Amino acid sequence: MVIWRKKSNVSDGWDAQTLDLHEQRVNAIAFQPGSALLAAAAEDGRVCLWPKAQQATQILEGSPHGFSTLA
């Protein structure tokens, strides 16, 4: 999963940051409304929570067949 951030100087373009905690395909991503909390659900059976899309602070495991959606 790659997060793109606009650089401070508009003419400098964008920075890419890879969030590579998942071991299999990410099937769904969502931001919590009114916050900067990103959730990513994958086939590896994990839902990872990334505040400000920077570093995972919580990993929820429990589905041996993976996750397909978030709400």
VENLIN-V516682 format. One record per residue. N is the residue number from 1. RES is the residue in one small letter. PSI is psi in degrees with one decimal (NA if undefined). NEAR is the number of other ideal C-beta (glycine too) atoms within 12 Angstrom. D_CENTER is the distance of its C-alpha to the mean C-alpha in Angstrom with 1 decimal. Layout:
# VENLIN-V516682
N/RES/PSI/NEAR/D_CENTER  N/RES/PSI/NEAR/D_CENTER
This chain:
# VENLIN-V516682
1/m/134.7/25/6.5  2/v/131.3/15/8.1  3/i/129.9/23/7.9  4/w/131.3/14/11.6  5/r/134.3/16/13.6  6/k/131.7/13/17.3  7/k/158.8/12/19.7  8/s/-45.0/10/22.3  9/n/115.7/9/25.1  10/v/-35.5/8/24.6  11/s/-11.7/8/26.6  12/d/-12.4/10/24.3  13/g/-135.5/12/21.5  14/w/154.5/15/17.8  15/d/142.3/15/15.8  16/a/134.9/14/13.1  17/q/125.7/17/10.7  18/t/128.1/15/9.3  19/l/100.4/25/6.6  20/d/34.2/18/8.9  21/l/-32.5/25/9.0  22/h/145.6/28/9.2  23/e/-12.5/15/12.8  24/q/-177.5/21/13.0  25/r/134.8/18/11.8  26/v/124.2/31/8.5  27/n/-22.8/24/10.5  28/a/142.0/23/8.7  29/i/150.6/26/6.0  30/a/144.7/22/7.7  31/f/141.6/19/8.7  32/q/128.3/17/11.5  33/p/136.3/9/14.6  34/g/13.5/6/16.4  35/s/-177.2/14/13.8  36/a/28.2/16/10.9  37/l/120.4/23/8.8  38/l/133.7/30/5.3  39/a/138.1/34/5.2  40/a/128.7/36/4.3  41/a/136.9/32/8.0  42/a/171.3/32/9.8  43/e/-13.5/20/13.5  44/d/2.1/25/13.7  45/g/16.5/22/14.2  46/r/145.8/29/11.2  47/v/121.0/33/8.9  48/c/137.3/34/6.8  49/l/126.3/28/6.9  50/w/96.9/32/6.0  51/p/131.9/18/9.1  52/k/22.4/18/9.5  53/a/42.4/29/6.2  54/q/-60.7/18/8.6  55/q/132.8/17/9.1  56/a/131.6/24/8.2  57/t/-16.0/16/11.2  58/q/135.9/17/11.4  59/i/120.2/21/11.2  60/l/122.7/20/12.9  61/e/154.2/18/15.0  62/g/-7.1/13/17.7  63/s/104.6/18/17.7  64/p/-18.5/11/19.6  65/h/4.9/13/19.1  66/g/176.2/23/15.3  67/f/149.2/29/13.5  68/s/-20.4/17/13.9  69/t/164.1/16/13.0  70/l/152.5/21/11.6  71/a/NA/11/14.0
